């Protein structure tokens, strides 16, 4: 016995599913999630997740749309090993979805589509260490403090491709020398063939 599924019936089923799914959302504010759920989604245990949230509470604010725990959970869920690095996205996808037309017209070309990246070394301040060699190599004369520099690689739309480093902040590691190192050592197989 076969049953015919018409458009109205199909739309009714889809609307019921949509309403049910709208009610069910991940809520990291209550403790209904199990320990394996926390580890699977965030990469942290429940206790470690709570510690991260309490540490970040002085830097983040609750908003009407989302709490601190939800903000941290979203960040950690998105920050997976498969979502970062040059191999997680194809060159064609970068060109098609993550390159602004202005950047393509300025740096690309009319005939050839080039993958255009924005690279910038940002600063992360670190505490003073008892290790004199590390202290000296991490001291930035420009900023007057010890710090390390991760190299951020993103597209012209702001989509993060990779974060490399951290590099020490001494005179040897400016953005140009870090880029030269990346290309010479073919970090994350950035150079094709």
C-alpha positions as CSV (number, residue, x, y, z in Angstrom):
1,X,0.0,0.0,0.0
2,X,1.6,3.2,-1.1
3,X,0.7,6.6,0.2
4,X,0.9,9.8,-1.8
5,X,2.7,12.7,-0.1
6,X,1.4,16.0,-1.4
7,X,2.9,19.4,-0.9
8,X,0.6,20.5,1.9
9,X,1.4,17.3,4.0
10,X,5.1,17.8,3.4
11,X,5.1,21.4,4.4
12,X,3.1,20.5,7.5
13,X,5.7,18.0,8.5
14,X,8.6,20.4,7.8
15,X,6.9,23.1,9.9
16,X,6.4,20.7,12.8
17,X,10.1,19.7,12.6
18,X,11.2,23.4,12.5
19,X,9.1,24.3,15.6
20,X,10.5,21.3,17.5
21,X,14.1,22.2,16.5
22,X,13.6,25.8,17.5
23,X,12.7,24.7,21.0
24,X,15.7,22.4,21.4
25,X,18.9,24.4,21.6
26,X,22.2,23.6,23.2
27,X,22.3,25.3,26.6
28,X,25.6,25.4,28.3
29,X,24.1,27.5,31.2
30,X,22.4,24.5,32.8
31,X,24.1,21.3,33.7
32,X,22.0,18.9,31.6
33,X,24.9,18.2,29.2
34,X,27.0,15.2,30.2
35,X,30.8,15.2,30.5
36,X,31.3,13.4,27.1
37,X,29.1,16.1,25.5
38,X,31.3,18.8,26.8
39,X,34.5,17.0,25.7
40,X,33.0,16.3,22.2
41,X,31.7,19.8,21.6
42,X,34.3,22.0,23.2
43,X,37.3,19.8,23.7
44,X,37.3,20.6,27.5
45,X,35.9,18.7,30.4
46,X,32.9,20.3,32.3
47,X,35.2,21.5,35.1
48,X,37.8,23.0,32.7
49,X,35.0,24.7,30.7
50,X,33.7,26.3,33.9
51,X,37.2,27.5,34.8
52,X,37.7,29.0,31.3
53,X,34.3,30.8,31.6
54,X,35.1,32.1,35.1
55,X,38.5,33.4,33.9
56,X,37.0,35.1,30.9
57,X,34.1,36.6,32.9
58,X,36.1,39.7,33.7
59,X,36.7,40.3,30.0
60,X,33.3,39.4,28.5
61,X,29.8,40.6,29.3
62,X,26.4,38.9,29.3
63,X,24.1,40.3,26.7
64,X,20.4,39.8,26.1
65,X,21.2,37.5,23.2
66,X,23.9,35.3,24.8
67,X,25.6,34.6,28.1
68,X,29.3,34.3,28.7
69,X,29.1,30.5,28.8
70,X,27.3,30.4,25.5
71,X,29.8,32.8,23.9
72,X,32.7,30.6,25.1
73,X,31.0,27.4,24.0
74,X,30.3,28.8,20.5
75,X,33.9,29.9,20.2
76,X,35.3,26.5,21.3
77,X,32.8,24.6,19.1
78,X,33.9,26.5,16.1
79,X,37.6,26.3,17.0
80,X,38.1,22.7,15.9
81,X,41.2,21.3,14.3
82,X,39.2,20.7,11.1
83,X,38.3,24.4,10.9
84,X,41.8,25.9,11.0
85,X,44.8,25.5,8.8
86,X,45.5,25.8,5.1
87,X,44.1,22.3,4.4
88,X,40.6,22.8,5.8
89,X,39.4,24.9,2.8
90,X,40.1,24.6,-0.9
91,X,41.7,27.3,-2.9
92,X,38.6,27.6,-5.1
93,X,36.4,28.1,-2.1
94,X,38.7,30.9,-0.8
95,X,38.5,32.6,-4.2
96,X,34.7,32.2,-4.7
97,X,33.4,32.8,-1.2
98,X,36.0,34.6,0.8
99,X,37.6,37.2,-1.6
100,X,36.1,40.7,-1.9
101,X,35.7,42.0,-5.4
102,X,37.8,45.1,-4.6
103,X,40.7,43.0,-3.4
104,X,40.4,40.8,-6.5
105,X,40.4,43.9,-8.8
106,X,43.4,45.4,-7.0
107,X,45.6,42.4,-6.4
108,X,44.2,39.6,-8.5
109,X,43.6,40.1,-12.1
110,X,40.9,40.2,-14.7
111,X,41.8,36.9,-16.3
112,X,43.2,34.9,-13.4
113,X,41.6,34.5,-10.0
114,X,44.2,34.5,-7.3
115,X,43.7,33.5,-3.7
116,X,44.4,36.7,-1.7
117,X,45.3,36.5,2.0
118,X,45.9,39.1,4.7
119,X,48.7,38.2,7.1
120,X,49.3,40.1,10.3
121,X,51.4,39.3,13.4
122,X,49.4,40.2,16.5
123,X,50.8,40.6,20.0
124,X,50.0,38.5,23.1
125,X,51.6,39.8,26.3
126,X,53.3,37.3,28.5
127,X,54.4,37.4,32.1
128,X,58.1,37.9,33.0
129,X,59.9,34.6,33.3
130,X,62.9,33.5,35.4
131,X,64.4,32.1,32.2
132,X,66.7,35.0,31.1
133,X,67.1,33.7,27.5
134,X,63.3,33.5,26.9
135,X,62.9,36.8,28.6
136,X,65.4,38.5,26.3
137,X,64.0,36.9,23.1
138,X,60.4,37.7,24.0
139,X,61.0,41.3,24.9
140,X,59.7,43.8,22.3
141,X,61.6,47.1,22.2
142,X,58.7,48.5,20.2
143,X,56.0,47.7,22.9
144,X,58.4,47.7,25.9
145,X,57.1,44.4,27.2
146,X,57.7,40.7,26.8
147,X,55.3,39.2,24.3
148,X,54.9,36.6,21.6
149,X,53.5,37.0,18.1
150,X,51.1,34.6,16.5
151,X,50.8,35.1,12.7
152,X,47.2,35.4,11.6
153,X,46.4,34.4,8.1
154,X,42.9,35.4,6.9
155,X,41.0,36.3,3.7
156,X,39.9,39.7,2.6
157,X,36.4,38.9,4.1
158,X,38.0,38.2,7.5
159,X,37.6,34.4,7.3
160,X,40.4,32.9,9.4
161,X,42.6,30.4,7.4
162,X,45.3,29.7,9.9
163,X,47.2,30.9,13.0
164,X,50.9,30.2,13.0
165,X,53.4,30.5,15.7
166,X,53.7,31.9,18.3
167,X,57.0,33.6,17.4
168,X,59.2,35.4,19.8
169,X,59.0,39.2,19.6
170,X,62.6,40.1,19.3
171,X,64.2,42.0,16.4
172,X,64.5,38.8,14.3
173,X,60.8,38.1,14.1
174,X,59.0,41.0,12.3
175,X,56.1,40.2,10.0
176,X,58.3,40.0,6.9
177,X,60.8,37.6,8.4
178,X,58.0,35.4,9.7
179,X,56.4,35.3,6.2
180,X,59.8,34.4,4.7
181,X,60.1,31.6,7.2
182,X,56.6,30.4,6.3
183,X,57.4,30.2,2.6
184,X,60.9,28.7,3.0
185,X,59.9,26.0,5.3
186,X,56.5,25.5,3.6
187,X,54.6,25.6,6.8
188,X,51.3,23.7,6.6
189,X,52.1,23.1,2.9
190,X,51.3,26.7,2.0
191,X,53.4,26.4,-1.3
192,X,51.9,24.2,-3.9
193,X,54.3,22.0,-5.9
